Amino acid sequence: MACLKIVSKLPQMIEKLSVSTSVYTLACTQCNSFGFQRLSTSASYKTSNRDHLPPKEKDDSHYSGSFISWKSVIAAAGVGTFALYALKEMMKTKDANIAATKQVVIGKADLGGDWVLIDHHGDKRSNLDFTGQWVLLYFGFTFCPDICPEQMEKLVETVDRIDDDPSLPNVTPIFITLDPERDTPVLLARYVSEFSPKVIGMTGTKEQIAAAAKAYRIYYSAGPKDEENDYIVDHSIIQYLVDPEGNFCEYFGQNKTASEVYHGAKKHMKEWIKEHPMTKTSSK
């Protein structure tokens, strides 16, 4: 738009420039008619020596007419217009890239993945065994003195509320230990039975547990052992909702109540069911 305004005013500017040039030429002609001589710019030359100087050769390198032509105006306008268009397109691309990056950052977290473990019955299980089921997943260890029991109670309460809701399919609660050295299948069976027969306990080798924890970005670290070889495992305190296709859906932190987890899970389950009307899930 700025370039078009400048182009529209160029004829007036050229006309003014031509008038100024004519005035200057007329003034010089009048001065010559009265015998005025141009003063020398160098103090080393005298006026009398000017007659002995060779005449200056005509410099044809400079254009004697107007220094602006319509061709140059059109070319400049075209270049300016193209530059503005290119800049505008570059800004659009940049904004689109930023928006896409923001969408990835603030969208659903890249969590979840394949895992292979041993359940509290001693059977080999994997995440594929739970395809078609909603899963509420929690990582902890059976020797945890207080936090894990609280989270397990919250887990079971949430699952019971979902199972009692006729508008929602059932949810399978899974407890994965972060202490495979001590949490054997037998010990896990005793532990999960204290909370609910619905809970499935999972253990495995150190490598298998590490792979499962990495998939959900769980931090865990075993502390130093005391005189009785007892130790505490520091770990993330999070529950994960996994949809029937095995994809991570939502996570709930330590401070979320059972009611908040229930309503949060219900919202995501309703949305998922609406988007997958033909998909069968475990139901009442």
BALUMGU-596116 format. One line per 8 residues: number of its first residue (from 0); their letters; for each residue x, y, z of N, C-alpha, C. Coordinates in steps of 0.02 Angstrom, whole numbers, plus 50000, padded with zeros to 5 digits. Each point is the difference from the previous one (the first is absolute). Layout:
% BALUMGU-596116
NUM = a = X:Y:Z:X:Y:Z:X:Y:Z ~ ...
//
This chain:
% BALUMGU-596116
0 = maclkivs = 50042:49940:50000:49958:50060:50000:50044:50063:50000 ~ 50055:49999:50039:50045:50057:50004:50034:50012:49933 ~ 50017:49944:49965:50033:50006:49935:49953:50031:49949 ~ 49936:49982:50001:49951:50027:49953:49990:50075:50010 ~ 50001:50023:50063:49993:50072:50014:50059:50038:49971 ~ 50061:49973:50008:50060:50034:49975:49998:50003:49923 ~ 49979:49944:49969:49997:49998:49927:49950:50051:49973 ~ 49944:50008:50034:49948:50047:49978:50024:50072:50003
8 = klpqmiek = 50048:50016:50044:50025:50068:50007:50061:50015:49957 ~ 50027:49948:49966:50062:50010:49963:49993:50050:49942 ~ 49945:50001:49962:49994:50051:49946:50006:50071:50026 ~ 49969:50016:50057:50004:50067:50029:50071:50015:50021 ~ 50034:49949:50028:50070:50011:50023:50044:50014:49940 ~ 49989:49962:49945:50042:50010:49940:49988:50069:49969 ~ 49936:50022:50000:49983:50066:49973:50035:50056:50039 ~ 49997:49993:50068:50034:50050:50041:50075:50001:49987
16 = lsvstsvy = 50028:49939:49991:50072:49995:49989:50018:50032:49933 ~ 49959:49992:49949:50013:50030:49934:49997:50076:50004 ~ 49951:50027:50037:49994:50073:50009:50061:50028:50034 ~ 50023:49966:50051:50059:50024:50037:50061:50000:49955 ~ 50006:49950:49957:50057:49996:49954:49998:50057:49949 ~ 49940:50017:49976:49992:50055:49952:50019:50067:50031 ~ 49979:50011:50061:50017:50063:50035:50074:50007:50009 ~ 50032:49945:50018:50072:50001:50011:50036:50016:49934
24 = tlactqcn = 49978:49970:49946:50031:50012:49934:49993:50073:49979 ~ 49940:50030:50011:49988:50069:49983:50044:50048:50040 ~ 50008:49984:50064:50042:50042:50043:50072:49999:49977 ~ 50025:49943:49981:50069:49995:49977:50010:50038:49935 ~ 49950:49999:49956:50004:50035:49936:50005:50076:50012 ~ 49958:50026:50046:50001:50071:50015:50066:50022:50030 ~ 50026:49958:50044:50065:50017:50031:50055:50004:49948 ~ 50001:49955:49952:50051:50001:49948:49994:50061:49956
32 = sfgfqrls = 49937:50022:49991:49989:50059:49957:50029:50063:50031 ~ 50005:50004:50064:50029:50058:50035:50074:49991:50012 ~ 50029:49946:49978:50072:49993:50005:50024:49971:50065 ~ 49957:49973:50040:50023:49970:50062:50039:49936:49985 ~ 50053:49989:50035:50041:49941:49993:49993:49956:50063 ~ 50002:49935:49989:49997:49953:50057:50066:50002:50037 ~ 49996:50007:50065:50060:50003:50041:50034:49933:50003 ~ 50065:50002:50003:50038:49937:50003:49994:49971:50070
40 = tsasykts = 49996:49933:50004:49996:49966:50065:50069:49987:50028 ~ 50051:50017:49963:50068:49988:50024:50037:50066:50005 ~ 50035:50011:50055:50036:50062:50012:50066:50002:49962 ~ 50022:49945:49973:50065:49997:49968:49999:50024:49927 ~ 49938:50008:49973:49995:50023:49931:49976:50072:49999 ~ 50027:50040:49954:49979:50068:49988:49953:50003:49941 ~ 49962:50054:49999:49950:50007:49947:50034:50003:49932 ~ 50060:50032:49997:50035:50008:49937:50022:49934:49971
48 = nrdhlppk = 50010:49950:50044:50025:49935:49977:49945:49956:49972 ~ 49939:50020:50008:49944:49959:49977:50001:49992:49924 ~ 50025:50055:49966:50001:49997:49927:50047:49948:49973 ~ 50052:49982:50041:50050:49952:49977:49981:49929:50016 ~ 49945:49991:50039:49980:49932:50017:49964:49968:49942 ~ 50012:49937:49989:49965:49965:49945:49926:49995:50015 ~ 49961:50005:49948:49927:49995:50012:49980:49932:50027 ~ 49951:50001:50044:49976:49937:50029:49963:49960:49948
56 = ekddshys = 50016:49936:50000:49965:49956:49954:49929:49988:50026 ~ 49956:49993:49953:49930:49988:50018:49992:49931:50029 ~ 49971:49997:50058:49988:49936:50034:49932:49974:49980 ~ 50002:49948:49958:49937:49971:49976:49975:49945:50045 ~ 50035:49990:50057:49980:49945:50043:49938:50015:50039 ~ 49983:50066:50006:49942:50019:50038:49942:50015:49953 ~ 49943:49977:50019:49941:50011:49959:49978:50073:50007 ~ 49994:50035:49943:49986:50072:50002:49927:50015:50015
64 = gsfiswks = 49956:49950:49988:49930:50012:50011:49980:49985:50072 ~ 49937:49987:50010:49973:49984:50066:50029:49933:50024 ~ 50019:49997:50061:50030:49938:50027:49947:49948:50018 ~ 49938:50016:49993:49946:49952:50014:49959:49990:49937 ~ 49990:49936:49981:49959:49984:49942:49941:49958:50023 ~ 49950:49996:49956:49941:49960:50018:50017:49926:50005 ~ 50049:49977:49961:50021:49930:50003:50029:49983:50068 ~ 50043:50048:50025:50030:49987:50065:49948:50003:50056
72 = viaaagvg = 49950:50045:49991:49947:50005:50049:49960:49935:50003 ~ 49982:49974:49941:49961:49938:49997:50041:49942:50029 ~ 50065:49999:49982:50043:49946:50025:50006:50002:50076 ~ 50009:50062:50027:50006:50007:50072:49936:49981:50036 ~ 49943:50021:49969:49936:49982:50030:49990:49925:50000 ~ 50020:49968:49944:49993:49927:49996:50043:49964:50051 ~ 50063:50023:50006:50045:49969:50049:49974:50011:50071 ~ 49976:50060:50015:49974:50014:50067:49939:49958:50016
80 = tfalyalk = 49955:49995:49950:49940:49960:50011:50017:49927:50013 ~ 50047:49973:49959:50021:49930:50009:50033:49990:50068 ~ 50041:50049:50020:50034:49994:50065:49949:49999:50058 ~ 49950:50044:49996:49948:50001:50051:49961:49935:50002 ~ 49984:49974:49940:49963:49936:49997:50042:49943:50029 ~ 50065:49998:49982:50043:49947:50026:50007:50005:50076 ~ 50007:50062:50025:50005:50009:50072:49936:49978:50035 ~ 49943:50016:49970:49936:49981:50030:49992:49924:50002
88 = emmktkda = 50021:49966:49947:49996:49927:49998:50047:49969:50050 ~ 50059:50029:50008:50048:49975:50050:49972:50006:50070 ~ 49967:50056:50014:49970:50010:50066:49943:49950:50012 ~ 49960:49986:49947:49947:49951:50007:50029:49931:50017 ~ 50053:49981:49965:50032:49935:50012:50029:49997:50070 ~ 50031:50054:50022:50029:50002:50067:49946:49994:50053 ~ 49944:50037:49991:49945:49996:50048:49970:49930:50002 ~ 49994:49969:49941:49972:49932:49997:50045:49951:50037
96 = niaatkqv = 50066:50007:49991:50047:49956:50035:49997:50010:50075 ~ 49994:50063:50021:49996:50013:50072:49936:49971:50029 ~ 49945:50009:49963:49936:49972:50023:50002:49925:50006 ~ 50033:49968:49949:50005:49927:50002:50042:49977:50059 ~ 50055:50038:50013:50043:49983:50057:49963:50007:50065 ~ 49961:50055:50007:49962:50011:50061:49949:49945:50010 ~ 49970:49979:49944:49949:49948:50005:50030:49935:50026 ~ 50062:49984:49978:50032:49940:50023:50018:50006:50074
104 = vigkadlg = 50025:50061:50020:50021:50009:50069:49943:49997:50048 ~ 49943:50034:49984:49944:50004:50047:49949:49945:49989 ~ 50010:49959:49948:49953:49946:49988:50012:49940:50045 ~ 49976:49943:49979:50006:49939:50039:50073:49980:50005 ~ 50022:49980:50060:50069:49981:50011:50015:49934:49965 ~ 50062:49994:49977:50022:49939:49966:50020:49949:50052 ~ 49951:49965:50028:50011:49950:50052:49971:49933:49979 ~ 50024:49949:50035:49973:49933:49987:50043:49962:49950
112 = gdwvlidh = 49986:49935:49995:50038:49958:49954:49993:49927:50019 ~ 50038:49958:49966:49997:49928:50012:50039:49980:50063 ~ 49976:49951:50034:50034:49972:50057:49982:49926:50007 ~ 50045:49962:50029:49990:49928:50013:50021:49987:50072 ~ 49954:49975:50042:50013:49989:50071:49970:49933:50023 ~ 50006:49988:50064:49972:49940:50032:49947:50021:50051 ~ 49939:49972:49994:49948:50020:50047:50006:49963:50066 ~ 49956:50016:50047:50006:49971:50067:49980:49926:50002
120 = hgdkrsnl = 49977:49973:49944:49987:49928:49995:50061:49963:49971 ~ 50051:50038:49979:50059:49970:49971:49996:49993:49924 ~ 49949:50029:49970:49990:49995:49928:50031:50059:49963 ~ 50026:49985:49941:50029:50053:49959:49944:50041:49968 ~ 50004:50065:50009:49948:50044:49973:50034:50059:49964 ~ 49963:50028:49953:50024:50059:49965:49943:50050:49993 ~ 50017:50060:49977:49949:50051:49991:49947:49979:49948 ~ 50019:49956:49954:49954:49977:49949:49944:49957:50029
128 = dftgqwvl = 50012:49970:50057:49948:49958:50032:49941:50042:50023 ~ 50009:50065:50005:49947:50044:50025:49968:50042:49945 ~ 50013:49981:49938:49968:50034:49944:49924:49990:50005 ~ 49963:50054:49992:49927:49998:50006:49976:50016:50070 ~ 50048:50013:50046:49982:50016:50069:50028:50070:50018 ~ 49962:50034:50042:50027:50060:50031:50044:49979:50058 ~ 50057:50034:50009:50048:49982:50052:50017:50062:50041 ~ 50002:49992:50066:50025:50052:50045:50064:49972:50031
136 = lyfgftfc = 50055:50031:49985:50066:49972:50015:50036:50041:50053 ~ 50032:49963:50047:50038:50034:50053:50066:49963:50012 ~ 50054:50038:50009:50067:49973:50016:50016:50012:50073 ~ 50024:49950:50035:50019:50007:50071:50040:49941:50023 ~ 49998:49985:50065:50033:49940:50027:49966:49980:50065 ~ 50001:49937:50014:49960:49974:50056:50028:50019:50068 ~ 50063:50017:50005:50030:50019:50064:49991:50074:50015 ~ 49965:50035:49958:49988:50071:50011:49958:50009:50063
144 = pdicpeqm = 50022:50042:50047:49967:50005:50065:49932:50036:49999 ~ 49993:50051:49958:49938:50039:50004:49972:50024:49933 ~ 50041:50028:49957:49975:50031:49939:49968:49949:49954 ~ 50033:49944:49988:49972:49950:49955:49934:49971:50026 ~ 49993:49984:50064:49935:49977:50024:49945:50051:49990 ~ 50016:50065:50009:49950:50052:49988:49980:50003:49927 ~ 50050:49995:49956:49986:50002:49928:49961:49938:49977 ~ 50015:49943:50030:49964:49939:49983:49927:50005:50021
152 = eklvetvd = 49987:50029:50058:49931:50009:50022:49963:50047:49953 ~ 50034:50053:49979:49970:50047:49953:49987:49965:49933 ~ 50047:49960:49978:49993:49963:49938:49938:49955:50001 ~ 49993:49962:50054:49943:49954:50006:49934:50038:50005 ~ 49999:50055:50038:49939:50040:50006:49978:50027:49933 ~ 50048:50024:49961:49985:50027:49934:49972:49945:49955 ~ 50031:49942:50000:49978:49945:49958:49930:49977:50020 ~ 49987:49997:50064:49933:49980:50023:49947:50049:49978
160 = ridddpsl = 50015:50065:50002:49951:50050:49979:49987:49995:49925 ~ 50052:49987:49962:49991:49992:49927:49960:49937:49986 ~ 50016:49946:50034:49964:49937:49988:49927:50005:50021 ~ 49985:50043:50048:49931:50009:50022:49961:50047:49955 ~ 50034:50034:49955:49968:50046:49954:49976:49962:49939 ~ 49935:49993:49990:49975:49960:49944:50015:50029:49932 ~ 50018:50064:49998:50015:50032:49935:50073:49990:49978 ~ 50039:49968:50044:50071:49991:49985:50019:49926:49999
168 = pnvtpifi = 50050:49982:49959:50025:49931:50001:50044:49989:50061 ~ 50015:49938:50014:50043:49984:50058:50071:50023:49988 ~ 50037:50006:50054:50070:50019:49998:50041:49948:50038 ~ 50057:49982:49971:50045:49952:50032:50056:50036:50036 ~ 50005:49994:50066:50055:50032:50037:50062:49955:49999 ~ 50057:50030:49984:50064:49963:49998:50051:50035:50043 ~ 50033:49960:50042:50053:50025:50043:50066:49970:49976 ~ 50048:50043:49980:50066:49978:49977:50051:50019:50052
176 = tldperdt = 50036:49950:50025:50050:50014:50051:50062:50032:49970 ~ 50032:50043:50039:50064:50030:49982:50056:49970:50042 ~ 49984:49945:50034:50048:49965:50044:49999:49925:49983 ~ 50022:49981:49941:49997:49930:49980:50044:49954:50042 ~ 50049:50029:50033:50045:49960:50041:49963:49968:50058 ~ 49951:50034:50030:49964:49974:50057:49928:49979:49983 ~ 49969:50034:49951:49930:49987:49985:49992:49942:49952 ~ 49997:49940:50028:49989:49940:49961:49925:49993:49984
184 = pvllaryv = 49981:49955:49954:49929:49989:49986:49960:49980:50062 ~ 50029:49959:50044:49965:49979:50061:49987:50060:50045 ~ 50051:50041:50009:49992:50059:50043:49950:50049:49969 ~ 50002:50008:49935:49953:50044:49966:49928:49976:50008 ~ 49991:49934:49995:49932:49972:50007:49971:50016:50069 ~ 50041:49995:50051:49977:50015:50067:49986:50075:50007 ~ 50042:50040:49969:49993:50073:50007:49937:50026:49966 ~ 49988:49981:49937:49942:50027:49963:49934:49974:50029
192 = sefspkvi = 50002:49941:50030:49938:49972:50029:49977:50040:50060 ~ 50044:50038:50030:49982:50041:50057:49957:50061:49979 ~ 50001:50016:49936:49963:50058:49975:49939:49980:49960 ~ 50009:49957:49951:49942:49979:49959:50021:49941:49956 ~ 49955:49952:49990:50014:49945:49954:50003:50022:49927 ~ 49979:50062:49988:50003:50026:49931:50071:50019:49979 ~ 50044:50015:50049:50066:50025:49984:50045:49943:49976 ~ 50037:50013:49946:50049:49953:49974:50069:50026:50016
200 = gmtgtkeq = 50040:49961:50037:50068:50020:50016:50048:49976:49948 ~ 50050:50040:49984:50050:49984:49949:50070:50009:50026 ~ 50044:49952:49984:50070:50004:50016:50040:49975:49939 ~ 50064:49990:50008:50041:49977:49945:50074:50009:50016 ~ 50041:49995:49949:50072:50011:50010:50012:50076:50006 ~ 50060:50017:50021:50017:50071:50006:49994:50035:49932 ~ 50020:49964:49947:49997:50029:49933:49928:50010:49977 ~ 49957:49952:50016:49930:50006:49981:49965:50056:50037
208 = iaaaakay = 50014:50006:50064:49971:50055:50039:50025:50067:49975 ~ 50065:50003:49984:50029:50063:49976:49968:50020:49934 ~ 49986:49951:49956:49969:50016:49935:49929:50026:50009 ~ 49962:49969:50045:49932:50022:50012:49999:50070:50031 ~ 50045:50012:50048:50004:50066:50032:50021:50053:49951 ~ 50046:49983:49955:50023:50049:49950:49944:50019:49953 ~ 49958:49951:49982:49944:50015:49954:49954:50053:50028 ~ 49992:50000:50066:49955:50050:50032:50039:50054:50037
216 = riyysagp = 50065:50004:49986:50043:50052:50029:49996:50002:50076 ~ 50001:49941:50029:49999:49995:50073:50071:50005:50027 ~ 50009:50046:50047:50064:50004:50035:49998:49953:50060 ~ 50054:49963:50012:50005:49960:50061:50073:49987:50016 ~ 50014:49996:50064:50069:49990:50022:49998:49968:50070 ~ 50034:49944:50007:50004:49965:50064:50050:50035:50046 ~ 49980:50011:50062:50044:50033:50048:50049:49951:50030 ~ 50043:50024:50045:50050:49956:50032:49966:49950:50047
224 = kdeendyi = 50031:49942:50007:49973:49947:50043:50023:50011:50072 ~ 49956:49983:50047:50018:50006:50070:50029:49933:50024 ~ 50007:49992:50066:50030:49940:50028:49959:49937:49985 ~ 49936:50008:49990:49957:49943:49986:49986:49993:49925 ~ 50041:50033:49959:49992:50000:49927:49933:50029:49977 ~ 49972:50041:50041:49938:50033:49982:50017:50067:49966 ~ 49960:50020:49952:50012:50063:49964:49934:50026:49972 ~ 50003:50064:49983:49941:50034:49972:50014:50016:49926
232 = vdhsiiqy = 49949:49994:49959:50007:50017:49929:49964:50067:49988 ~ 50040:50049:49982:49971:50066:49983:49974:49996:49928 ~ 49939:50023:49988:49972:49993:49933:49945:50051:49987 ~ 49982:50007:49937:49945:50044:49980:49934:49971:50025 ~ 49954:50045:50018:49936:49978:50027:49945:50023:49952 ~ 49985:49957:49952:49953:50018:49947:49958:49939:49980 ~ 49937:50012:49985:49957:49949:49972:49987:50017:49927 ~ 49999:49949:49957:49992:50010:49928:49937:49965:49975
240 = lvdpegnf = 49962:50037:49960:49941:49971:49967:50020:49980:49929 ~ 49988:49937:49983:50019:49974:49934:49936:49977:49965 ~ 49992:50019:49937:49938:49984:49964:50002:49928:49973 ~ 49945:49975:49972:49997:49931:49976:50047:49983:49942 ~ 50028:50050:49968:50048:49988:49947:50072:50000:50026 ~ 50006:50007:50066:50066:49998:50031:50036:50066:50000 ~ 49965:50054:49984:50031:50065:49997:49990:50039:50066 ~ 50051:50037:50018:49994:50043:50059:49945:50051:49989
248 = ceyfgqnk = 49959:50010:50050:49943:50047:49994:50007:50059:50047 ~ 50017:49987:50064:50005:50054:50050:50040:49975:50060 ~ 50029:50047:50037:50034:49982:50062:49972:50041:50057 ~ 50005:49973:50060:49974:50033:50060:50053:49999:50054 ~ 50017:50058:50025:50053:50006:50050:49979:49981:50070 ~ 50047:50004:50046:49989:49978:50069:49945:50039:50034 ~ 49993:50064:49985:49952:50042:50036:49928:49993:49973 ~ 49990:49964:49947:49932:49989:49975:49962:49952:50046
256 = tasevyhg = 49938:50018:50016:49959:49956:50041:49968:49946:49955 ~ 49972:49949:50032:49967:49947:49963:49942:50028:49959 ~ 49965:50049:50028:49944:50031:49964:50025:50036:49938 ~ 50056:50036:50006:50027:50037:49943:50025:49952:49947 ~ 50032:49946:50021:50024:49951:49951:49940:49968:49965 ~ 49948:49984:50037:49940:49970:49971:49969:50046:49947 ~ 49990:50063:50017:49969:50046:49952:50046:50014:49941 ~ 50065:50004:50013:50047:50009:49944:50001:49941:49953
264 = akkhmkew = 50001:49940:50029:49999:49939:49959:49934:49994:49962 ~ 49945:50017:50033:49934:49996:49968:49996:50045:49939 ~ 50026:50060:50006:50000:50046:49944:50037:49972:49940 ~ 50060:49974:50012:50040:49972:49946:49968:49937:49971 ~ 49971:49960:50042:49968:49939:49976:49940:50016:49956 ~ 49960:50048:50021:49942:50021:49960:50022:50026:49932 ~ 50051:50041:49999:50024:50029:49938:50027:49945:49954 ~ 50037:49953:50029:50029:49946:49960:49944:49956:49971
272 = ikehpmtk = 49951:49983:50040:49944:49959:49976:49962:50034:49943 ~ 49993:50066:50006:49965:50038:49948:50039:49998:49935 ~ 50067:50002:50005:50042:49999:49941:50009:49930:49971 ~ 49986:49948:50041:50008:49931:49977:49935:49962:50014 ~ 49946:50017:49965:49935:49970:50015:49997:49926:49984 ~ 50042:49975:49955:49997:49931:49978:50050:49955:50037 ~ 50040:50030:50045:50051:49962:50035:49970:49968:50062 ~ 50011:49936:50009:49974:49965:50058:50050:50005:50058
280 = tssk = 49974:50013:50059:50041:50003:50061:49968:49957:50053 ~ 50040:49986:50052:49973:49959:50055:49944:50038:50034 ~ 49943:49969:50010:49942:50033:50029:49973:49960:50058 ~ 49946:50027:50029:49970:49967:50058:49972:49932:49980
//
